[in-house]
């Protein structure tokens, strides 16, 4: 069966990642409709695919040709659009991460999908990447839980997050009634509230790629050990969960550093590095390197299938009913980054380590 998909959102992720992926899976999916928020990009993406296009949500959700709604809009829109898709009677929803921006919203959308029997999946491509699945297998095979986990990100500029910082600077200036002077280009990150706000947004927007996978080994957040903003855009966060020390580090330099996306699992007997390819490209899976205490080293190379293709193939199983939707796990995965972000915010604004 070929499932007909409508995309709410026509940004770079849809153009560079999801549409090419569904093009490779054309025996399973057909793009039926693309909607934007008024930018006009939907038509550019839809016409070569002989799909419909529109602006806003209404036409797509009313389109009887759309069976599956893929929500690839800004995170603030996810709750409203999921509820609208459920109300429109759509069979299934593929929602880009994060599922929602608050705990109440996450609980609400999962409850709505569960009550309606709507198939729901969150597009966390790293959690389906063959490299992560191999890493998890190797770690579980050792029967020795990692003592520490480190996620290290060095990323090139991303307009969304640079805009976040400059927009927050502008809103802060307006809130302080500084109309007599122009808003600063950058916020006052020496202000703990400003820095905490930015780090919270970065965690729920970027760390969310890896946190659902990390939850497998570090599920119960116990304490935030340190948290700080790293200029120009980044963070350094350390916390303990389920007895595991977790370190999260991000730098996003305007000049654009060499891209690095690495997750490291360490125990007394081995260190396992999982290195993902750069974002916004199709370059295969993550690769796994295992270095053991006895001096041996094993590298498992990348395979052709990437996490984007793997997540859509998993979605097929959900649509066909060969795998049941685990609403409880979806909710737990959604709440984990929000819980961490709230704890980090509290630590940064009070100055108290929990």
ABEGO torsion letter per residue (X at the ends): XBBBBBBBEABAAAAAAAAAAAAAAAAABBBABBBBAGAGAAAAAAAAAGBBBBBEAAAAAABAABABBBBABBAAAAAAAAAAAAAAGBABBBBBOBABABAAAAAAAAAAAAAAGBBBBBBBAAAABAAAAAAAAAAAAAGBBBABBBBBBBBBBBAAAAAAAAAAAAAAAAAAGAAABBBBABBBAABAAAAAAAAAAAAAAAAAAAAAAAAAABABBABBABBBBBOABEBBBBBBBGGBBBBBBBBBBAAGBBBBBBBBBBBAABBBBBBBBBBGBBAEBBBBBBBBAAGBBBBBBBBABBAAAAAAAAAAAAAAGABBBBAAAAAAAAAAAAAAAAAAAAAAAAGBBX
